[in-house]
Amino acid sequence: MPVKFQFQFAGADFSRPSSPQRKWLRVGLMSAASALAVLAYWGYLHHLTHGHAPVVAHVSAVVAKPLAAEPAKPVVPVAPATMPVALKNVANASVAAVGNYLMQAVKISPAVPVAANPAPSRAVTSGSAAQPVTTSVAAPVVVVSKPVAPRTYRVRSEQDRFLMAGQVAFANVIELAGKYPDSYGFQAGDFLSDAKLGTPIPVYTIEESARANYRAGQPVKPLLKAAKQWVFPVLMGDRVCCMVEVKQTGRDYVPGKGNKSLAMAWNKIQQKWPVSEGYHPMLLVNAEVPGYYFTVPELPVQNITDTVEMFYYNPGTSPADVILASWR
């Protein structure tokens, strides 16, 4: 004889069979729940297949900023037991179409600029289909700098520094001659661009001891010593427009100013005692006496003459003993 168990709870007997009304009520509730689940899933699929702009924006945002984007939440599928076969086929086809659309959206999305420290690529998932999306990372360019060779400095010789001082003095005269051409011996019709710097002319002096012991008729040329001073003729063709001075101070060569009167006197000296006839005039200075002097060693009478003499109507030479006596 079967034993019948009875349970009581709060005065209710659960061993009794349910009534037909309760059975139909449970069936109705289950059917309503299934219908609501199908409608919710259909609405989600409709949102995926027709909401194109949000999907593209979401994918572009994920591709543009892979670190800040969050992975898409997987879709919770409805139990197969509660889904009709036809609706299940439609859902599978829709999910496949959405996956293909996402892949096309990723392919046509614009190129993403690569950051300085690119992060590893992350996969973008949609539903049950997951497709990895990678970004192109440019390889770093390594620039290898060549060792810089030490800079070499040109050591100018004494002759180079001497000629450079003459060029500086010449440039200074040309600049001033652009404003005052007559003061530097240039005439109307002269083009300053045609002016040239001539060969330097050394200047000599006679030491004090030699001046004190000089006797009349004694040759002057052996007494001449270099004065560490030169004049450069500024030429316009064959004509000397002016002279520019250069002096040596220690190891430096100092450019000086232009001298028109000396150039005029030198022109007359060369005309009266030309080199073509065997004359070689020489310039002299005395540190204690202003101005320039000259001597023509080839003349029969030993002479030292002030260059101012050449501006007289009938210029001549002065005896050397007279000038040297005035220098004492």
C-alpha positions in Angstrom: 0.0 0.0 0.0 1.7 3.3 -1.1 2.4 5.7 1.5 1.1 9.2 0.9 3.1 12.1 2.3 1.4 15.2 3.2 3.1 18.6 4.0 1.4 21.4 5.7 2.6 24.9 5.9 0.6 27.6 7.5 -2.4 25.4 7.3 -2.1 24.7 3.5 -2.1 21.2 2.2 0.2 20.8 -0.9 -0.5 17.2 -1.6 -3.7 18.0 -3.3 -3.7 18.1 -7.1 -3.9 21.5 -8.8 -7.1 22.7 -10.3 -7.5 23.1 -14.2 -7.7 26.9 -13.7 -4.3 27.1 -12.1 -2.8 24.9 -14.8 -4.0 27.2 -17.6 -2.9 30.2 -15.6 0.7 28.9 -15.5 0.6 28.1 -19.2 -0.6 31.6 -20.0 2.1 33.2 -17.9 4.8 31.2 -19.6 3.5 32.0 -23.0 3.4 35.7 -22.2 6.9 35.6 -20.9 8.1 33.9 -24.1 6.4 36.4 -26.3 7.9 39.3 -24.4 11.4 37.7 -24.7 10.9 37.2 -28.5 9.7 40.8 -28.9 12.6 42.2 -26.9 15.1 40.2 -29.0 13.5 41.3 -32.2 13.7 44.9 -31.1 17.4 44.5 -30.3 18.0 42.9 -33.7 16.0 45.7 -35.4 18.2 48.2 -33.5 21.4 46.6 -34.8 20.3 46.3 -38.4 18.7 49.7 -38.8 20.7 51.9 -36.4 23.7 52.4 -38.9 24.9 55.8 -37.7 25.4 54.8 -34.0 27.2 51.6 -35.1 29.6 53.4 -37.4 30.2 56.1 -34.8 30.8 53.5 -32.1 33.3 51.6 -34.3 35.1 54.8 -35.4 35.4 55.9 -31.8 36.8 52.5 -30.9 39.3 52.5 -33.7 40.3 56.2 -33.1 40.8 55.7 -29.4 41.5 52.1 -28.7 42.6 52.7 -25.1 39.6 54.8 -24.0 36.8 52.6 -25.7 35.1 49.9 -23.7 34.5 46.5 -25.3 30.9 46.0 -26.5 28.7 43.9 -24.2 27.9 40.5 -25.6 24.3 39.9 -26.5 22.5 37.5 -24.2 20.8 34.9 -26.5 17.3 33.6 -25.9 17.2 30.0 -25.0 16.7 27.8 -28.1 13.8 25.9 -26.5 11.7 29.1 -26.3 12.5 30.4 -29.9 10.7 29.2 -32.9 12.8 27.7 -35.7 11.9 30.3 -38.3 12.7 33.2 -35.9 16.0 31.6 -35.0 17.0 31.4 -38.6 16.1 35.1 -39.1 18.1 36.0 -36.0 21.2 34.1 -37.2 21.0 35.8 -40.6 20.7 39.2 -39.0 23.6 38.6 -36.7 25.8 37.6 -39.7 24.7 40.7 -41.6 25.6 42.9 -38.7 29.0 41.3 -38.4 29.7 41.9 -42.1 28.6 45.5 -41.8 30.9 46.1 -38.9 33.8 44.6 -40.8 33.1 46.9 -43.8 32.8 49.9 -41.4 36.2 49.1 -39.9 37.8 48.8 -43.4 36.5 52.1 -44.7 37.1 54.1 -41.5 39.8 56.9 -41.9 43.4 56.3 -41.1 44.1 56.7 -37.4 47.1 58.8 -36.4 49.7 56.9 -34.5 50.5 58.2 -31.1 54.1 58.6 -29.9 53.8 55.5 -27.7 51.3 53.3 -29.6 49.3 50.8 -27.5 48.7 47.2 -28.6 45.7 46.6 -30.8 42.4 45.5 -29.2 39.6 43.5 -30.7 36.1 44.9 -31.4 33.3 42.4 -30.8 29.7 42.6 -31.7 27.4 39.9 -30.5 28.8 36.4 -30.8 31.1 37.4 -33.7 34.5 38.9 -32.7 36.8 40.4 -35.4 40.2 41.8 -34.3 40.8 45.4 -35.5 44.4 46.4 -35.7 46.0 49.8 -36.3 49.0 50.4 -38.4 52.1 51.4 -36.3 54.8 53.3 -38.1 58.3 52.0 -37.4 60.4 54.5 -35.5 63.0 56.3 -37.6 66.4 56.1 -36.1 68.6 59.1 -37.0 72.3 58.5 -36.6 74.2 61.7 -36.3 77.7 61.8 -37.7 80.4 63.0 -35.4 81.1 66.6 -36.0 84.7 67.2 -37.1 86.5 69.9 -35.1 86.4 73.2 -36.8 89.7 74.3 -38.2 90.7 77.9 -38.0 92.9 79.3 -40.7 96.1 80.9 -39.4 96.8 84.0 -41.5 100.3 84.8 -42.3 101.9 88.1 -41.6 101.7 89.0 -45.3 98.0 88.2 -45.4 97.3 90.4 -42.4 99.3 93.2 -44.0 97.3 93.1 -47.3 94.1 92.7 -45.4 94.8 96.0 -43.6 95.4 97.7 -46.9 92.1 96.4 -48.2 90.2 97.7 -45.2 91.8 101.1 -45.6 90.9 101.1 -49.3 87.3 100.1 -48.6 87.0 103.0 -46.0 88.3 105.5 -48.6 85.9 104.3 -51.3 83.0 104.6 -48.9 83.9 108.2 -48.0 84.7 109.0 -51.6 81.1 108.2 -52.4 80.1 111.3 -50.4 83.2 113.5 -51.0 84.9 112.3 -54.2 87.0 115.4 -54.7 88.5 115.1 -51.2 90.0 111.8 -52.2 91.3 112.7 -55.7 88.4 111.4 -57.8 87.3 113.5 -60.8 83.9 113.9 -62.6 83.2 110.9 -64.7 85.2 108.5 -62.5 83.4 105.3 -61.4 84.4 104.3 -57.9 83.9 100.7 -58.9 86.8 101.0 -61.3 89.2 102.1 -58.6 92.0 99.6 -57.6 94.5 99.2 -54.9 98.1 99.5 -56.1 101.3 98.0 -54.9 102.3 99.1 -51.4 105.2 101.7 -51.2 107.4 101.3 -48.2 108.3 104.3 -46.0 111.7 104.8 -44.5 113.3 106.8 -41.7 116.7 107.8 -40.5 117.7 107.1 -36.9 118.7 109.9 -34.7 122.3 108.7 -34.3 122.7 108.6 -38.1 121.3 112.1 -38.4 123.7 113.5 -35.8 126.8 112.0 -37.5 125.8 112.8 -41.1 128.3 114.7 -43.2 127.6 116.6 -46.5 127.9 114.4 -49.5 127.5 111.2 -47.6 125.2 108.7 -49.4 121.7 108.8 -47.9 120.4 105.4 -49.0 122.6 103.3 -46.6 121.1 105.3 -43.7 117.5 104.5 -44.5 115.7 102.1 -42.1 112.2 100.6 -42.5 109.7 102.8 -40.6 107.1 100.0 -40.3 104.8 102.1 -42.4 103.4 101.8 -45.9 101.2 103.7 -48.3 99.0 102.0 -50.9 98.2 104.1 -54.0 94.5 104.1 -55.0 94.5 104.0 -58.8 92.0 105.1 -61.4 93.7 103.7 -64.4 97.3 105.0 -64.3 96.4 108.0 -62.2 97.0 107.9 -58.4 93.9 109.4 -56.8 95.1 109.2 -53.2 97.2 107.2 -50.8 96.0 105.0 -47.9 98.3 104.4 -45.0 99.0 101.2 -43.0 101.2 101.1 -39.9 102.5 98.2 -37.9 102.0 98.4 -34.2 103.6 95.4 -32.5 102.3 92.4 -34.5 99.2 94.2 -35.7 98.7 96.1 -39.0 96.5 99.1 -38.5 94.7 100.6 -41.5 94.9 104.4 -41.8 93.2 107.2 -43.6 93.5 108.5 -47.2 95.9 111.2 -48.2 95.1 113.2 -51.4 98.0 115.7 -51.2 100.6 112.9 -50.9 99.1 111.3 -54.0 99.3 114.5 -55.9 103.0 115.0 -54.9 103.8 111.4 -55.8 102.3 111.9 -59.3 104.6 114.9 -59.9 107.6 113.0 -58.5 107.1 110.1 -60.9 106.6 112.5 -63.8 109.8 114.4 -63.0 111.9 111.4 -62.1 110.3 108.4 -63.9 111.3 104.8 -63.3 111.7 104.4 -67.0 114.7 106.7 -66.9 116.4 104.8 -64.0 115.1 106.8 -61.1 113.7 105.2 -57.9 112.2 107.8 -55.6 111.8 106.8 -51.9 109.5 108.1 -49.2 110.8 109.2 -45.8 109.2 110.2 -42.5 110.4 111.6 -39.2 108.2 110.6 -36.2 108.8 114.1 -34.7 108.0 116.1 -37.8 104.6 115.9 -39.6 104.3 115.1 -43.3 106.3 113.1 -45.8 109.7 113.5 -47.4 111.3 111.9 -50.4 114.8 111.2 -51.8 116.0 110.3 -55.2 119.3 108.4 -54.7 120.2 108.4 -58.4 120.7 112.2 -58.4 124.3 113.5 -58.2 123.6 115.6 -55.1 122.4 113.7 -52.1 118.9 115.0 -51.3 116.0 114.8 -48.9 113.0 117.0 -49.9 109.7 117.8 -48.3 106.8 116.6 -50.6 105.2 120.1 -50.2 108.0 121.3 -52.5 106.3 119.5 -55.4 103.4 122.0 -55.3 105.7 124.9 -56.2 105.9 126.3 -59.7 109.4 125.0 -60.3 110.0 122.2 -57.8 113.5 121.0 -57.0 115.3 119.0 -54.4 116.8 120.0 -51.0 120.4 119.0 -49.8 120.3 116.1 -47.4 122.6 117.8 -44.8 120.2 120.8 -44.5 117.1 118.6 -43.9 118.9 116.3 -41.5 120.2 119.2 -39.5 116.7 120.5 -39.1 115.6 117.2 -37.8 118.1 117.2 -34.9 
